[in-house]
Amino acid sequence: MIVGIGVDVVDVPRFAATLARTPRLLPRLFAPAERVLKPRSLAARYAAKEALIKALGGSDGVHWTDIEVASEESGRPVFALTGETAVTVAGRGITALHLSMSHDAGLATAYVIAEAVPPAGVTASVFPTAREDTA
């Protein structure tokens, strides 16, 4: 059952200028493995982290460097959560996070869907079950 959706868009040149002007942001926003990436990839990861926070419904218990955007062997982006952020996400009953990112024409975007198992007795579907009319 979807429990949250988040989306974010980042202006890549503006983001790169901000990082150049304020170098201390890099270690505050990104995990060590992310810090070596190009600005367009950092902007997409920043958008992913913002989208995750929106999908979670807020930033309580979430720390930027606990959220790393990694890649599966196929290249598919995934979240690698650690620390208090991992505990917070699990504590909210979230069992799956889906992430899509892209960057083009000076913009980076990310979309996140958070899923949880519905509580016992709650149907995940909002549509009534189809049934045959008896006449």
C-alpha positions as CSV (number, residue, x, y, z in Angstrom):
1,M,0.0,0.0,0.0
2,I,1.4,3.4,-1.0
3,V,1.8,5.6,2.1
4,G,3.7,8.5,0.6
5,I,4.8,10.1,-2.6
6,G,7.5,12.7,-3.1
7,V,8.9,14.6,-6.0
8,D,11.6,17.3,-6.3
9,V,13.3,19.3,-9.0
10,V,16.7,21.0,-8.7
11,D,18.3,23.6,-11.0
12,V,21.7,22.0,-11.7
13,P,23.7,25.2,-12.4
14,R,22.3,27.0,-9.4
15,F,23.0,23.9,-7.2
16,A,26.6,23.6,-8.5
17,A,27.1,27.3,-7.8
18,T,25.8,26.9,-4.2
19,L,28.2,24.0,-3.6
20,A,31.1,26.0,-5.0
21,R,30.2,29.0,-2.9
22,T,29.6,26.9,0.3
23,P,31.9,23.8,0.2
24,R,30.9,22.7,3.7
25,L,27.5,21.7,2.3
26,L,29.0,18.7,0.5
27,P,29.8,16.7,3.7
28,R,26.6,17.9,5.3
29,L,24.3,16.7,2.5
30,F,26.1,13.7,1.0
31,A,27.5,10.3,2.1
32,P,31.2,9.8,1.4
33,A,30.6,7.7,-1.7
34,E,28.4,10.4,-3.2
35,R,30.8,13.3,-2.7
36,V,33.0,12.4,-5.7
37,L,30.2,12.7,-8.2
38,K,29.6,15.4,-10.8
39,P,27.3,18.3,-10.0
40,R,24.4,17.0,-12.1
41,S,24.5,13.6,-10.3
42,L,24.7,15.4,-6.9
43,A,21.7,17.6,-7.8
44,A,19.7,14.4,-8.7
45,R,20.7,12.8,-5.4
46,Y,19.8,16.0,-3.5
47,A,16.4,15.9,-5.3
48,A,16.0,12.2,-4.3
49,K,16.7,13.0,-0.7
50,E,14.2,15.9,-0.7
51,A,11.6,13.6,-2.5
52,L,12.2,10.9,0.2
53,I,11.6,13.4,3.0
54,K,8.3,14.5,1.3
55,A,7.3,10.8,0.8
56,L,7.9,10.3,4.5
57,G,5.8,13.3,5.4
58,G,8.6,15.3,7.1
59,S,12.2,15.3,8.2
60,D,11.8,14.2,11.9
61,G,14.4,11.4,12.5
62,V,15.9,11.9,9.1
63,H,19.6,12.9,8.5
64,W,21.0,13.8,5.1
65,T,24.2,11.7,5.4
66,D,22.1,8.6,6.5
67,I,20.5,8.7,3.0
68,E,22.8,7.4,0.3
69,V,21.6,7.0,-3.3
70,A,23.4,3.9,-4.6
71,S,22.9,1.9,-7.8
72,E,22.0,-1.8,-8.3
73,E,24.2,-3.7,-10.8
74,S,21.6,-2.9,-13.5
75,G,22.1,0.8,-12.8
76,R,18.7,1.2,-11.1
77,P,19.0,3.8,-8.3
78,V,18.2,2.7,-4.7
79,F,18.3,4.2,-1.3
80,A,20.9,2.8,1.1
81,L,19.7,4.0,4.5
82,T,21.7,3.9,7.7
83,G,21.6,5.2,11.2
84,E,18.6,7.0,12.7
85,T,17.1,7.5,9.2
86,A,16.9,3.7,8.7
87,V,15.3,3.3,12.1
88,T,12.8,6.0,11.4
89,V,11.8,4.6,8.0
90,A,11.4,1.1,9.5
91,G,9.5,2.5,12.5
92,R,6.9,4.1,10.1
93,G,6.2,0.6,8.8
94,I,7.7,1.4,5.4
95,T,8.7,-1.8,3.6
96,A,9.7,-0.6,0.2
97,L,11.0,2.7,-1.4
98,H,10.9,3.2,-5.1
99,L,13.2,5.9,-6.6
100,S,13.4,7.3,-10.1
101,M,15.9,10.1,-11.0
102,S,16.8,12.0,-14.1
103,H,18.7,15.1,-15.2
104,D,18.5,17.0,-18.5
105,A,18.6,20.6,-19.8
106,G,20.0,21.9,-16.5
107,L,17.4,20.3,-14.3
108,A,17.5,17.2,-12.0
109,T,14.4,15.5,-10.8
110,A,13.5,12.6,-8.5
111,Y,10.3,10.8,-7.6
112,V,9.9,8.5,-4.6
113,I,7.1,6.2,-3.6
114,A,7.0,4.8,-0.1
115,E,5.1,1.5,0.5
116,A,4.0,-0.2,3.7
117,V,2.1,-3.4,4.4
118,P,-1.5,-2.5,5.3
119,P,-2.5,-3.2,8.9
120,A,-4.4,-6.5,9.4
121,G,-8.0,-6.2,8.4
122,V,-7.4,-3.2,6.0
123,T,-7.8,-3.7,2.3
124,A,-5.2,-2.1,0.2
125,S,-7.5,-1.4,-2.7
126,V,-9.9,1.6,-2.7
127,F,-12.0,0.1,-5.5
128,P,-14.9,-2.2,-4.6
129,T,-14.5,-5.8,-5.6
130,A,-16.2,-6.6,-8.9
131,R,-19.2,-9.0,-8.5
132,E,-21.8,-10.4,-10.8
133,D,-25.3,-9.1,-10.5
134,T,-27.9,-11.8,-9.8
135,A,-31.2,-11.2,-11.4
